[in-house]
Amino acid sequence: MPSILAHGQTGEAWNWSGDWGIEDKEAAMLSAGKNHMPCQRFLVTEGLHDLVHNIVQWRHRKTPWLAGRISAPLQYMPAADFQKLLEARRHFREAQVALQLRDYRPETAGVRRKLLQDPAAFFSSVPQKELENIGKGVKLLHEAIQRQRKAEFEHYAERVDYAARRRQLLSLEQLQEQATSVADMARKCKA
């Protein structure tokens, strides 16, 4: 059975001897067709926490930007659009709390049985209900971004200058990118 002898050479057996960095291991795994990353459930929980807190903070916390301006990134967002974000936040928060409570206090006998049979698999999985909540939040976030793109040519755009509108759209896209990343990792961790 051949093994990996040098960076970039692949084989059926994995021999990690040598002083390769993590990037080299990942490159070797990708070149060998082993591009499946394992479930990292802690990234799901951390990502949900960041989403839940950033949505509210970016509406109210003022930060310096562009030539000495100080304002919150989502300060000028219309109330109806921000309600969509708050609804998305509610879905993310429900998933976050459910995952935390599941780890601390499994409720049903079936869930407790899974914990007793294989603790590692239990703690690294995301149940279907939480996947659905995360998916609903991502969908609502996408809808809010689409509304902001369409609002570029509405009356609201006259009251807010281009730089603030662009910053707001970039902030929303950052939230969407983070939510999509969390959803992708949660799908890898599906129970």
N, C-alpha and C positions, 0 to 999 in steps of 0.2 A: 504494500500500500504506500503510495507516494505521500510525502508530507510537504508542508511549506518550508522551503529551504532558505529562501531569500524574499525580500519584499516584492510582492507582485506575483510570485509563483504560487500556484494553487495545487491542491491535492485533496484526497479524501480525508486524511487524518490531519488534525491541527496540532502543530508543534510550535508553541509560543516561546521557545527558548531564544535568548538574545535580548537586546535592550531596545525593543521597539516601543515607541510612544503609543498612546491610545489612538491617535489619528492613523498610525500605520496599521494597527489591528483592524480598525474599521475599514480602511482601504483594502486590506487583504480579504476581509470578509465579503466586501462588496464585489471584489474581483472574482471571488470564488462562488458568487451567486448566493451568498448568505446575507441578504439585505433585510431580513426580518429582525427588527429591533424588539427586544422583550418589553413586556408590559411594565411600565413604571408608574404605578398608581399614585405615588407621592406627587408626581407632576400634575396629575388630575386634581388632587386636593389643593395643592398650592395654586394652580391656575384658577380654580374656582374662587379661592380666597381673594386673589388679586382682582379678578373680574368684579366680584361683589363690592369690593372696596373702591376700586377705581371709578366705577360708574358714578357713584355719588361724589367722590372727592373731585373728579374732574369737572363737576358742575359748580362746585363752591370754592375749592382751594385755588387761590390766586398764585400764579407763578410768573416770574419774569420771562419775557421773550421779545423778540424783534425790536431792536432799537429802544430798549428801556420800557416797553409796554409791560404792564402787569395786569393779568386777568386770568380767569379760569378757562381752560380749553373749551368747555361746553357751555360757557356762560350765556352766550347769545342764541343757544338752541331754542327753537320754539317749544312751548309747553307740551303741545300734542306729541311732538317727536320725542321729547324727553320722557313722556309717559310710556312710550314703546320701550325705551331703554330701561325704565324702572320695572316694567313687566318682564323684560329679559333678565334683569337682575334678580327678580323674585324666583324665576325658574332656576337660575344658577345657585341661589341661596338654598332653595329646597334640596337640590342635588348635593350641595356641600354639607348641609346639616344631616341629611340621610346617610351619606357616606361616613361621617364622623360617628353618628349614633350606631350605625351598623358595626363599626369596629369596637366600640365600647360596650354595647349592649345588644347582641343579636336577639331579635324579638321572637321569631317563630322556631318551632322545634326543628324544622327542616334546615333553617339557616344555622342553628346551633350544631346540628349533625354535620353539616359541611365544615364548620370550624373545627370540630373534633377530628374529622377524617383527614383533612389536609389544611392545616393552619396557613401555610405559605400561599396556597392557591386561594384560600378565602380572603386573606388580607390584600392580595394583589388583583382582586376582581372588582368589576363595577357592574351592579345589577342592571337589568333592562330598564326598570323604571327611572333610574338616575340617568341612563343614556338618553331616554326620551326627554327628560327635563332639560338636559344639556342641549339636545337637538332643537327643542322649542326655543330656548334662549338664543341660540345661534341664528335661527330663522328670524326672530324678532329683531335682532341686531342688524341683520341683513336688510330687513324692511326699513329700518330707521335710516340706514345709509342710502338706500335707494330714494327715500323721501328727501333726504338732504341734497342729493344730486339733482333731483327734479326741482327743488326749491330754489336752485341757483337763479332761475329766471322768474321768480315770483316777487311779490311786493316786499316780502321779508328781506330779500337780498338788498333792497334799497337802504334799509336801516343799518345794515352791518357791512363794514368794509370788506373788500376781497381778502385781505390778509387774515382777518379773523375767521371768515367763512372757510378759507383753505385750511387753517389750523384746526378748525372744528372737524372738517372732513377727514383730515389726516389722523386726528385723535380717534375718530370713530372707526377708521380703517385699522388702526392699531388694536382697538378693542376686538374687532372682528377677527383679525389675524390670531390674536391670543385665544379667543373663544374657539376658533376652528382648530387650533393646535390642541386645546384641551379635549375637544370632541374626538379628534383623531386618536389621541392617546387613550381616551375612555373606550373607544371601539376596540382597540388592541387588548384592553383589559376586560372585555365583556365576559360576564360570568357564564 
